Amino acid sequence: MALAKEILKTGLIQLARLAPLPFLMRLGGRSFYVVNYHSLANVDVDPYINRNTYRTEAEFDQDLQYYKKNFAIVSVTDLIDAVVRDKRLPKNALVITFDDGLRINYQYQVPLLRRYGLTATFFVCSAFVDNRDLHFGRKANLLRQRLEVADRNVANNVRAYLSDNNIFLGDVDASIAGIGYHHRAHLDEIAKLIGVDFANYLFEYKPYLGTSEIRSMIADGFTIGAHSVDHPKFAELSFENQVSQTIRSVQSVVEQFGLGYRVFAFPYGTDHLGSEFFEAIAPHVDLTFGMGGFVDDKFKVNIHRADIESTRLPCRLAFKYRTLLGLMDGMRR
């Protein structure tokens, strides 16, 4: 299966090299496109996160130049007007989005967007704004880093804790990496065992956007959305918690920043969410965003985005490759 996917990807990339973008866009017949980013390569203080495939600063700059040349960059409020109120968008409309609400966005990507006069939407986790809390995955990464240099007694104490709580997977590092959202309280207990201070880390490194930075971005015409309260995998939540994570985070950012729009981006995708969920959140959200690529969702107000940063391709190829994937998905439906 993996080999077949790799062969298909290689074939689509080769086709993308040959097919002109206007031709592919006409085939797709889309009235707008939404692309998604998170961070930049090798700038995070977390070495585990730096293993993710992101654009370098220079590559992201090139992406923006490509977008500016080939698309009409619009805001999420323009998209709300188009989807909800049937207003027309300019030809080749494109929305640029970022997930996770990282301070890296403000330090590196916002200045580039400003340089080119482009707007974008940044989806933040309401519990992380002002660095009030740390994502459970980042907590696990900090613990793993500390244990890499810890003495044997410390490692043995952690192993014993993991075993006592039935979360030992045969290896300490793999066990900590495997602690998920529902068992995240164990991360705080392990931190006490090995002397890791999450609050001090947040104070020192400030990985997330703060209120003043977000207000500055809003003043410059950028838009802000919610990305859940604390970034769980929705597929692992109860229906009630899925709804709560969505509504609470949207209400939080709308009230804190006085927003006149309500948008939400799902962590990890939306394949598992059905009509009951979208009906429950409908009175509280204008648009939601998934990660299905350049495809339409059966729920009109759920807009899918294409991941460009992890393709390892120049933007002109990445965009055409994602367009081809969207066309294939449309044919399967």
LUMGU-391781 format. One record per residue (C-alpha): residue in one letter; residue number from 0; x, y, z. Coordinates in Angstrom, 1 decimal, padded with zeros to 4 digits, always signed. Layout:
N
<r:A&k:NUM&xx:X&yy:Y&zz:Z>
...
***
This chain:
333
<r:M&k:0&xx:+000.0&yy:+000.0&zz:+000.0>
<r:A&k:1&xx:+002.8&yy:+002.4&zz:+000.9>
<r:L&k:2&xx:+004.6&yy:+001.6&zz:-002.3>
<r:A&k:3&xx:+001.5&yy:+002.2&zz:-004.3>
<r:K&k:4&xx:+001.0&yy:+005.6&zz:-002.7>
<r:E&k:5&xx:+004.5&yy:+006.6&zz:-003.4>
<r:I&k:6&xx:+004.2&yy:+005.5&zz:-007.0>
<r:L&k:7&xx:+001.0&yy:+007.5&zz:-007.4>
<r:K&k:8&xx:+002.6&yy:+010.6&zz:-005.7>
<r:T&k:9&xx:+005.6&yy:+010.4&zz:-008.1>
<r:G&k:10&xx:+003.3&yy:+010.1&zz:-011.1>
<r:L&k:11&xx:+001.2&yy:+013.1&zz:-010.0>
<r:I&k:12&xx:+004.2&yy:+015.2&zz:-009.4>
<r:Q&k:13&xx:+005.5&yy:+014.4&zz:-012.9>
<r:L&k:14&xx:+002.1&yy:+015.3&zz:-014.3>
<r:A&k:15&xx:+002.1&yy:+018.5&zz:-012.2>
<r:R&k:16&xx:+005.4&yy:+019.5&zz:-013.8>
<r:L&k:17&xx:+003.8&yy:+019.3&zz:-017.3>
<r:A&k:18&xx:+000.3&yy:+020.6&zz:-016.7>
<r:P&k:19&xx:-000.2&yy:+024.4&zz:-016.7>
<r:L&k:20&xx:-001.7&yy:+025.8&zz:-013.6>
<r:P&k:21&xx:-004.6&yy:+027.6&zz:-015.4>
<r:F&k:22&xx:-005.6&yy:+024.4&zz:-017.1>
<r:L&k:23&xx:-005.7&yy:+022.5&zz:-013.8>
<r:M&k:24&xx:-007.7&yy:+025.3&zz:-012.2>
<r:R&k:25&xx:-010.2&yy:+025.3&zz:-015.0>
<r:L&k:26&xx:-010.6&yy:+021.5&zz:-014.6>
<r:G&k:27&xx:-011.2&yy:+021.9&zz:-010.9>
<r:G&k:28&xx:-013.7&yy:+024.7&zz:-011.3>
<r:R&k:29&xx:-013.1&yy:+026.0&zz:-007.8>
<r:S&k:30&xx:-014.1&yy:+029.5&zz:-006.9>
<r:F&k:31&xx:-011.4&yy:+029.7&zz:-004.1>
<r:Y&k:32&xx:-008.5&yy:+027.9&zz:-002.6>
<r:V&k:33&xx:-007.3&yy:+027.7&zz:+001.0>
<r:V&k:34&xx:-003.7&yy:+026.8&zz:+002.0>
<r:N&k:35&xx:-002.3&yy:+026.0&zz:+005.4>
<r:Y&k:36&xx:+001.0&yy:+026.4&zz:+007.3>
<r:H&k:37&xx:+002.2&yy:+025.9&zz:+010.8>
<r:S&k:38&xx:+005.8&yy:+027.0&zz:+011.4>
<r:L&k:39&xx:+009.2&yy:+027.3&zz:+009.8>
<r:A&k:40&xx:+012.1&yy:+024.9&zz:+009.5>
<r:N&k:41&xx:+014.6&yy:+024.7&zz:+012.4>
<r:V&k:42&xx:+013.4&yy:+027.7&zz:+014.3>
<r:D&k:43&xx:+011.5&yy:+026.1&zz:+017.1>
<r:V&k:44&xx:+013.2&yy:+025.6&zz:+020.5>
<r:D&k:45&xx:+011.7&yy:+022.1&zz:+020.5>
<r:P&k:46&xx:+014.1&yy:+019.8&zz:+018.6>
<r:Y&k:47&xx:+011.4&yy:+017.2&zz:+018.1>
<r:I&k:48&xx:+009.1&yy:+019.7&zz:+016.4>
<r:N&k:49&xx:+012.0&yy:+020.7&zz:+014.2>
<r:R&k:50&xx:+011.8&yy:+017.2&zz:+012.7>
<r:N&k:51&xx:+008.5&yy:+018.1&zz:+011.0>
<r:T&k:52&xx:+008.7&yy:+019.2&zz:+007.4>
<r:Y&k:53&xx:+008.2&yy:+022.9&zz:+007.2>
<r:R&k:54&xx:+009.3&yy:+025.6&zz:+004.8>
<r:T&k:55&xx:+012.6&yy:+027.5&zz:+005.4>
<r:E&k:56&xx:+012.1&yy:+031.3&zz:+005.7>
<r:A&k:57&xx:+013.5&yy:+031.7&zz:+002.2>
<r:E&k:58&xx:+011.1&yy:+029.0&zz:+000.8>
<r:F&k:59&xx:+008.1&yy:+030.6&zz:+002.6>
<r:D&k:60&xx:+009.1&yy:+033.9&zz:+001.0>
<r:Q&k:61&xx:+009.1&yy:+032.3&zz:-002.4>
<r:D&k:62&xx:+005.7&yy:+030.8&zz:-001.6>
<r:L&k:63&xx:+004.3&yy:+034.3&zz:-000.9>
<r:Q&k:64&xx:+005.8&yy:+035.6&zz:-004.1>
<r:Y&k:65&xx:+004.1&yy:+032.8&zz:-006.0>
<r:Y&k:66&xx:+000.7&yy:+033.5&zz:-004.4>
<r:K&k:67&xx:+001.0&yy:+037.2&zz:-005.0>
<r:K&k:68&xx:+001.7&yy:+036.7&zz:-008.7>
<r:N&k:69&xx:-000.9&yy:+034.0&zz:-009.4>
<r:F&k:70&xx:-003.8&yy:+034.6&zz:-007.0>
<r:A&k:71&xx:-006.0&yy:+037.3&zz:-005.4>
<r:I&k:72&xx:-005.3&yy:+037.0&zz:-001.7>
<r:V&k:73&xx:-008.5&yy:+037.4&zz:+000.3>
<r:S&k:74&xx:-009.4&yy:+037.3&zz:+004.0>
<r:V&k:75&xx:-011.4&yy:+034.8&zz:+005.9>
<r:T&k:76&xx:-014.2&yy:+037.5&zz:+006.2>
<r:D&k:77&xx:-014.3&yy:+037.6&zz:+002.4>
<r:L&k:78&xx:-014.7&yy:+033.9&zz:+002.5>
<r:I&k:79&xx:-017.6&yy:+034.1&zz:+005.0>
<r:D&k:80&xx:-019.3&yy:+036.6&zz:+002.7>
<r:A&k:81&xx:-018.9&yy:+034.2&zz:-000.3>
<r:V&k:82&xx:-019.9&yy:+030.9&zz:+001.4>
<r:V&k:83&xx:-022.6&yy:+032.2&zz:+003.8>
<r:R&k:84&xx:-023.9&yy:+035.3&zz:+002.0>
<r:D&k:85&xx:-023.3&yy:+034.2&zz:-001.7>
<r:K&k:86&xx:-021.1&yy:+037.3&zz:-002.4>
<r:R&k:87&xx:-018.7&yy:+036.9&zz:-005.3>
<r:L&k:88&xx:-015.0&yy:+036.5&zz:-004.8>
<r:P&k:89&xx:-012.3&yy:+037.7&zz:-007.2>
<r:K&k:90&xx:-011.0&yy:+035.3&zz:-009.7>
<r:N&k:91&xx:-008.4&yy:+032.8&zz:-008.3>
<r:A&k:92&xx:-009.2&yy:+033.8&zz:-004.7>
<r:L&k:93&xx:-006.8&yy:+032.4&zz:-002.2>
<r:V&k:94&xx:-006.9&yy:+032.3&zz:+001.6>
<r:I&k:95&xx:-003.7&yy:+031.7&zz:+003.6>
<r:T&k:96&xx:-004.0&yy:+030.2&zz:+007.0>
<r:F&k:97&xx:-001.8&yy:+029.2&zz:+009.9>
<r:D&k:98&xx:-002.5&yy:+026.7&zz:+012.8>
<r:D&k:99&xx:-001.4&yy:+026.5&zz:+016.4>
<r:G&k:100&xx:-000.9&yy:+030.2&zz:+017.2>
<r:L&k:101&xx:+002.9&yy:+030.1&zz:+017.4>
<r:R&k:102&xx:+005.0&yy:+033.1&zz:+018.3>
<r:I&k:103&xx:+007.2&yy:+032.0&zz:+015.4>
<r:N&k:104&xx:+004.5&yy:+033.2&zz:+013.0>
<r:Y&k:105&xx:+004.7&yy:+036.7&zz:+014.5>
<r:Q&k:106&xx:+008.5&yy:+036.8&zz:+014.4>
<r:Y&k:107&xx:+009.1&yy:+035.4&zz:+010.9>
<r:Q&k:108&xx:+006.0&yy:+035.0&zz:+008.8>
<r:V&k:109&xx:+004.0&yy:+038.1&zz:+009.6>
<r:P&k:110&xx:+006.8&yy:+040.4&zz:+008.6>
<r:L&k:111&xx:+007.0&yy:+038.7&zz:+005.2>
<r:L&k:112&xx:+003.2&yy:+038.9&zz:+004.7>
<r:R&k:113&xx:+003.4&yy:+042.6&zz:+005.6>
<r:R&k:114&xx:+006.2&yy:+043.1&zz:+003.1>
<r:Y&k:115&xx:+004.1&yy:+041.7&zz:+000.3>
<r:G&k:116&xx:+000.9&yy:+043.4&zz:+001.5>
<r:L&k:117&xx:-000.8&yy:+040.0&zz:+002.0>
<r:T&k:118&xx:-003.3&yy:+039.0&zz:+004.6>
<r:A&k:119&xx:-003.8&yy:+035.7&zz:+006.4>
<r:T&k:120&xx:-005.7&yy:+034.0&zz:+009.2>
<r:F&k:121&xx:-004.1&yy:+032.6&zz:+012.3>
<r:F&k:122&xx:-005.9&yy:+029.9&zz:+014.3>
<r:V&k:123&xx:-005.0&yy:+029.9&zz:+018.0>
<r:C&k:124&xx:-005.7&yy:+027.5&zz:+020.9>
<r:S&k:125&xx:-007.5&yy:+029.6&zz:+023.5>
<r:A&k:126&xx:-005.8&yy:+027.9&zz:+026.4>
<r:F&k:127&xx:-002.3&yy:+028.7&zz:+025.0>
<r:V&k:128&xx:-002.8&yy:+032.4&zz:+024.3>
<r:D&k:129&xx:-000.3&yy:+034.4&zz:+026.5>
<r:N&k:130&xx:+001.5&yy:+031.1&zz:+027.2>
<r:R&k:131&xx:-000.9&yy:+030.1&zz:+029.9>
<r:D&k:132&xx:-000.6&yy:+026.4&zz:+029.1>
<r:L&k:133&xx:+001.6&yy:+024.1&zz:+027.0>
<r:H&k:134&xx:+000.4&yy:+021.5&zz:+024.6>
<r:F&k:135&xx:+000.7&yy:+017.9&zz:+025.9>
<r:G&k:136&xx:+002.9&yy:+016.9&zz:+023.0>
<r:R&k:137&xx:+005.3&yy:+019.7&zz:+023.8>
<r:K&k:138&xx:+005.3&yy:+018.6&zz:+027.4>
<r:A&k:139&xx:+006.2&yy:+015.0&zz:+026.4>
<r:N&k:140&xx:+009.0&yy:+016.4&zz:+024.2>
<r:L&k:141&xx:+010.5&yy:+018.3&zz:+027.1>
<r:L&k:142&xx:+010.4&yy:+015.2&zz:+029.3>
<r:R&k:143&xx:+012.1&yy:+013.1&zz:+026.6>
<r:Q&k:144&xx:+014.8&yy:+015.7&zz:+026.3>
<r:R&k:145&xx:+015.5&yy:+015.7&zz:+030.0>
<r:L&k:146&xx:+015.6&yy:+012.0&zz:+030.2>
<r:E&k:147&xx:+018.1&yy:+011.8&zz:+027.4>
<r:V&k:148&xx:+020.7&yy:+013.2&zz:+029.8>
<r:A&k:149&xx:+019.3&yy:+011.9&zz:+033.1>
<r:D&k:150&xx:+021.1&yy:+009.4&zz:+035.3>
<r:R&k:151&xx:+020.0&yy:+005.8&zz:+035.6>
<r:N&k:152&xx:+018.2&yy:+006.4&zz:+038.9>
<r:V&k:153&xx:+015.9&yy:+009.1&zz:+037.4>
<r:A&k:154&xx:+015.2&yy:+006.9&zz:+034.4>
<r:N&k:155&xx:+014.3&yy:+004.0&zz:+036.7>
<r:N&k:156&xx:+012.0&yy:+006.1&zz:+038.7>
<r:V&k:157&xx:+010.2&yy:+007.2&zz:+035.6>
<r:R&k:158&xx:+010.0&yy:+003.6&zz:+034.4>
<r:A&k:159&xx:+008.5&yy:+002.5&zz:+037.7>
<r:Y&k:160&xx:+005.9&yy:+005.3&zz:+037.5>
<r:L&k:161&xx:+005.0&yy:+004.3&zz:+033.9>
<r:S&k:162&xx:+004.7&yy:+000.7&zz:+035.0>
<r:D&k:163&xx:+002.6&yy:+001.5&zz:+038.1>
<r:N&k:164&xx:+000.1&yy:+003.4&zz:+035.9>
<r:N&k:165&xx:+000.0&yy:+000.8&zz:+033.2>
<r:I&k:166&xx:+001.4&yy:+003.1&zz:+030.5>
<r:F&k:167&xx:+004.8&yy:+001.5&zz:+030.0>
<r:L&k:168&xx:+005.3&yy:+000.3&zz:+026.4>
<r:G&k:169&xx:+008.7&yy:-001.4&zz:+026.9>
<r:D&k:170&xx:+010.8&yy:+001.7&zz:+026.5>
<r:V&k:171&xx:+010.7&yy:+004.9&zz:+028.5>
<r:D&k:172&xx:+011.1&yy:+007.3&zz:+025.6>
<r:A&k:173&xx:+008.4&yy:+005.5&zz:+023.5>
<r:S&k:174&xx:+006.1&yy:+005.4&zz:+026.5>
<r:I&k:175&xx:+006.3&yy:+009.2&zz:+027.2>
<r:A&k:176&xx:+005.9&yy:+009.9&zz:+023.5>
<r:G&k:177&xx:+002.8&yy:+007.7&zz:+023.5>
<r:I&k:178&xx:+001.0&yy:+009.5&zz:+026.3>
<r:G&k:179&xx:-002.1&yy:+011.1&zz:+024.6>
<r:Y&k:180&xx:-004.5&yy:+013.8&zz:+025.5>
<r:H&k:181&xx:-006.7&yy:+011.8&zz:+027.9>
<r:H&k:182&xx:-003.6&yy:+010.7&zz:+029.9>
<r:R&k:183&xx:-001.8&yy:+014.1&zz:+029.8>
<r:A&k:184&xx:-002.0&yy:+014.5&zz:+033.6>
<r:H&k:185&xx:+000.7&yy:+011.8&zz:+033.8>
<r:L&k:186&xx:+003.1&yy:+014.2&zz:+032.1>
<r:D&k:187&xx:+002.8&yy:+016.7&zz:+034.9>
<r:E&k:188&xx:+003.5&yy:+014.0&zz:+037.5>
<r:I&k:189&xx:+006.5&yy:+012.8&zz:+035.5>
<r:A&k:190&xx:+007.8&yy:+016.4&zz:+035.3>
<r:K&k:191&xx:+007.8&yy:+016.5&zz:+039.1>
<r:L&k:192&xx:+009.8&yy:+013.3&zz:+039.3>
<r:I&k:193&xx:+012.6&yy:+014.6&zz:+037.0>
<r:G&k:194&xx:+012.5&yy:+018.3&zz:+037.8>
<r:V&k:195&xx:+011.0&yy:+019.8&zz:+034.6>
<r:D&k:196&xx:+009.1&yy:+023.1&zz:+035.2>
<r:F&k:197&xx:+006.6&yy:+023.6&zz:+032.4>
<r:A&k:198&xx:+005.6&yy:+027.1&zz:+033.8>
<r:N&k:199&xx:+009.2&yy:+028.2&zz:+033.7>
<r:Y&k:200&xx:+009.6&yy:+027.0&zz:+030.1>
<r:L&k:201&xx:+006.5&yy:+028.9&zz:+029.1>
<r:F&k:202&xx:+007.8&yy:+032.0&zz:+030.8>
<r:E&k:203&xx:+011.3&yy:+031.7&zz:+029.3>
<r:Y&k:204&xx:+010.6&yy:+030.7&zz:+025.7>
<r:K&k:205&xx:+007.0&yy:+031.9&zz:+025.1>
<r:P&k:206&xx:+006.2&yy:+029.5&zz:+022.2>
<r:Y&k:207&xx:+002.7&yy:+030.9&zz:+021.7>
<r:L&k:208&xx:+001.3&yy:+034.2&zz:+020.6>
<r:G&k:209&xx:+000.5&yy:+036.8&zz:+023.3>
<r:T&k:210&xx:-002.5&yy:+039.2&zz:+023.5>
<r:S&k:211&xx:-000.4&yy:+042.2&zz:+022.4>
<r:E&k:212&xx:+001.0&yy:+040.4&zz:+019.4>
<r:I&k:213&xx:-002.4&yy:+039.2&zz:+018.3>
<r:R&k:214&xx:-003.9&yy:+042.7&zz:+018.7>
<r:S&k:215&xx:-001.0&yy:+044.1&zz:+016.6>
<r:M&k:216&xx:-001.8&yy:+041.6&zz:+013.9>
<r:I&k:217&xx:-005.5&yy:+042.4&zz:+014.0>
<r:A&k:218&xx:-004.6&yy:+046.1&zz:+013.7>
<r:D&k:219&xx:-002.6&yy:+045.3&zz:+010.5>
<r:G&k:220&xx:-005.6&yy:+043.5&zz:+008.9>
<r:F&k:221&xx:-004.9&yy:+039.9&zz:+009.8>
<r:T&k:222&xx:-007.7&yy:+037.7&zz:+011.0>
<r:I&k:223&xx:-007.8&yy:+035.4&zz:+014.0>
<r:G&k:224&xx:-009.7&yy:+032.1&zz:+014.5>
<r:A&k:225&xx:-009.9&yy:+029.4&zz:+017.1>
<r:H&k:226&xx:-008.1&yy:+026.1&zz:+016.9>
<r:S&k:227&xx:-009.7&yy:+024.4&zz:+019.9>
<r:V&k:228&xx:-009.1&yy:+025.0&zz:+023.6>
<r:D&k:229&xx:-006.0&yy:+022.8&zz:+024.0>
<r:H&k:230&xx:-005.5&yy:+020.9&zz:+020.7>
<r:P&k:231&xx:-006.9&yy:+017.4&zz:+021.3>
<r:K&k:232&xx:-007.6&yy:+014.9&zz:+018.6>
<r:F&k:233&xx:-011.3&yy:+015.3&zz:+018.1>
<r:A&k:234&xx:-011.7&yy:+011.7&zz:+017.0>
<r:E&k:235&xx:-010.7&yy:+010.7&zz:+020.6>
<r:L&k:236&xx:-013.3&yy:+013.0&zz:+022.3>
<r:S&k:237&xx:-016.9&yy:+012.4&zz:+023.2>
<r:F&k:238&xx:-019.5&yy:+014.2&zz:+021.1>
<r:E&k:239&xx:-020.1&yy:+016.6&zz:+024.0>
<r:N&k:240&xx:-016.4&yy:+017.5&zz:+024.3>
<r:Q&k:241&xx:-016.0&yy:+017.9&zz:+020.6>
<r:V&k:242&xx:-018.8&yy:+020.5&zz:+020.7>
<r:S&k:243&xx:-017.5&yy:+022.1&zz:+023.9>
<r:Q&k:244&xx:-013.9&yy:+022.4&zz:+022.5>
<r:T&k:245&xx:-015.2&yy:+024.2&zz:+019.4>
<r:I&k:246&xx:-017.7&yy:+026.6&zz:+021.0>
<r:R&k:247&xx:-015.6&yy:+027.5&zz:+024.0>
<r:S&k:248&xx:-012.5&yy:+028.3&zz:+022.0>
<r:V&k:249&xx:-014.5&yy:+030.4&zz:+019.4>
<r:Q&k:250&xx:-016.3&yy:+032.3&zz:+022.1>
<r:S&k:251&xx:-013.0&yy:+032.9&zz:+023.9>
<r:V&k:252&xx:-011.1&yy:+034.5&zz:+021.0>
<r:V&k:253&xx:-014.2&yy:+036.4&zz:+019.8>
<r:E&k:254&xx:-014.7&yy:+038.0&zz:+023.2>
<r:Q&k:255&xx:-011.0&yy:+038.6&zz:+024.0>
<r:F&k:256&xx:-010.3&yy:+040.3&zz:+020.7>
<r:G&k:257&xx:-013.7&yy:+041.8&zz:+019.9>
<r:L&k:258&xx:-014.0&yy:+039.9&zz:+016.6>
<r:G&k:259&xx:-017.0&yy:+040.4&zz:+014.3>
<r:Y&k:260&xx:-016.6&yy:+036.9&zz:+012.8>
<r:R&k:261&xx:-016.4&yy:+033.4&zz:+014.2>
<r:V&k:262&xx:-014.1&yy:+030.8&zz:+012.5>
<r:F&k:263&xx:-012.6&yy:+027.6&zz:+013.7>
<r:A&k:264&xx:-009.9&yy:+025.2&zz:+012.4>
<r:F&k:265&xx:-010.0&yy:+021.5&zz:+013.5>
<r:P&k:266&xx:-006.8&yy:+019.9&zz:+014.9>
<r:Y&k:267&xx:-006.0&yy:+016.7&zz:+012.9>
<r:G&k:268&xx:-008.9&yy:+016.8&zz:+010.5>
<r:T&k:269&xx:-012.7&yy:+016.3&zz:+010.3>
<r:D&k:270&xx:-013.4&yy:+012.9&zz:+008.7>
<r:H&k:271&xx:-015.1&yy:+011.5&zz:+011.8>
<r:L&k:272&xx:-017.5&yy:+014.4&zz:+012.3>
<r:G&k:273&xx:-021.1&yy:+014.2&zz:+011.1>
<r:S&k:274&xx:-024.2&yy:+016.2&zz:+010.7>
<r:E&k:275&xx:-025.2&yy:+016.2&zz:+014.4>
<r:F&k:276&xx:-021.9&yy:+017.9&zz:+015.3>
<r:F&k:277&xx:-022.2&yy:+020.6&zz:+012.6>
<r:E&k:278&xx:-025.8&yy:+021.2&zz:+013.5>
<r:A&k:279&xx:-024.8&yy:+021.6&zz:+017.2>
<r:I&k:280&xx:-022.1&yy:+024.2&zz:+016.5>
<r:A&k:281&xx:-023.9&yy:+026.1&zz:+013.7>
<r:P&k:282&xx:-025.3&yy:+028.9&zz:+015.9>
<r:H&k:283&xx:-021.9&yy:+029.6&zz:+017.2>
<r:V&k:284&xx:-019.5&yy:+029.4&zz:+014.2>
<r:D&k:285&xx:-019.6&yy:+031.1&zz:+010.8>
<r:L&k:286&xx:-017.1&yy:+028.8&zz:+009.1>
<r:T&k:287&xx:-015.0&yy:+025.8&zz:+010.1>
<r:F&k:288&xx:-011.8&yy:+024.5&zz:+008.4>
<r:G&k:289&xx:-010.5&yy:+021.0&zz:+007.8>
<r:M&k:290&xx:-007.4&yy:+019.6&zz:+006.1>
<r:G&k:291&xx:-008.9&yy:+017.6&zz:+003.2>
<r:G&k:292&xx:-007.1&yy:+019.5&zz:+000.4>
<r:F&k:293&xx:-008.7&yy:+021.3&zz:-002.5>
<r:V&k:294&xx:-012.0&yy:+019.5&zz:-002.2>
<r:D&k:295&xx:-015.5&yy:+020.4&zz:-001.2>
<r:D&k:296&xx:-017.1&yy:+019.1&zz:+002.0>
<r:K&k:297&xx:-020.7&yy:+017.8&zz:+002.1>
<r:F&k:298&xx:-021.2&yy:+020.4&zz:+004.8>
<r:K&k:299&xx:-021.0&yy:+023.7&zz:+003.0>
<r:V&k:300&xx:-019.6&yy:+025.7&zz:+005.9>
<r:N&k:301&xx:-016.7&yy:+023.3&zz:+006.5>
<r:I&k:302&xx:-013.9&yy:+024.5&zz:+004.2>
<r:H&k:303&xx:-011.0&yy:+022.2&zz:+003.4>
<r:R&k:304&xx:-007.4&yy:+023.4&zz:+003.1>
<r:A&k:305&xx:-004.3&yy:+022.1&zz:+001.4>
<r:D&k:306&xx:-001.1&yy:+021.5&zz:+003.2>
<r:I&k:307&xx:+001.7&yy:+023.0&zz:+001.2>
<r:E&k:308&xx:+004.5&yy:+023.1&zz:+003.7>
<r:S&k:309&xx:+005.0&yy:+019.3&zz:+004.1>
<r:T&k:310&xx:+005.2&yy:+018.5&zz:+000.4>
<r:R&k:311&xx:+008.9&yy:+019.3&zz:+000.1>
<r:L&k:312&xx:+008.0&yy:+020.8&zz:-003.3>
<r:P&k:313&xx:+008.4&yy:+024.3&zz:-004.7>
<r:C&k:314&xx:+005.1&yy:+026.1&zz:-004.3>
<r:R&k:315&xx:+004.3&yy:+026.0&zz:-008.0>
<r:L&k:316&xx:+004.6&yy:+022.2&zz:-008.0>
<r:A&k:317&xx:+003.0&yy:+021.8&zz:-004.6>
<r:F&k:318&xx:+000.0&yy:+023.7&zz:-005.6>
<r:K&k:319&xx:-000.5&yy:+021.8&zz:-008.8>
<r:Y&k:320&xx:+000.1&yy:+018.5&zz:-007.0>
<r:R&k:321&xx:-002.6&yy:+019.3&zz:-004.4>
<r:T&k:322&xx:-004.9&yy:+020.4&zz:-007.2>
<r:L&k:323&xx:-004.5&yy:+017.1&zz:-009.0>
<r:L&k:324&xx:-005.2&yy:+015.2&zz:-005.7>
<r:G&k:325&xx:-008.3&yy:+017.3&zz:-005.4>
<r:L&k:326&xx:-009.4&yy:+016.4&zz:-008.9>
<r:M&k:327&xx:-008.8&yy:+012.7&zz:-008.2>
<r:D&k:328&xx:-010.9&yy:+012.9&zz:-005.0>
<r:G&k:329&xx:-013.7&yy:+014.5&zz:-006.9>
<r:M&k:330&xx:-013.7&yy:+011.7&zz:-009.5>
<r:R&k:331&xx:-013.9&yy:+009.1&zz:-006.7>
<r:R&k:332&xx:-016.9&yy:+010.8&zz:-005.3>
***
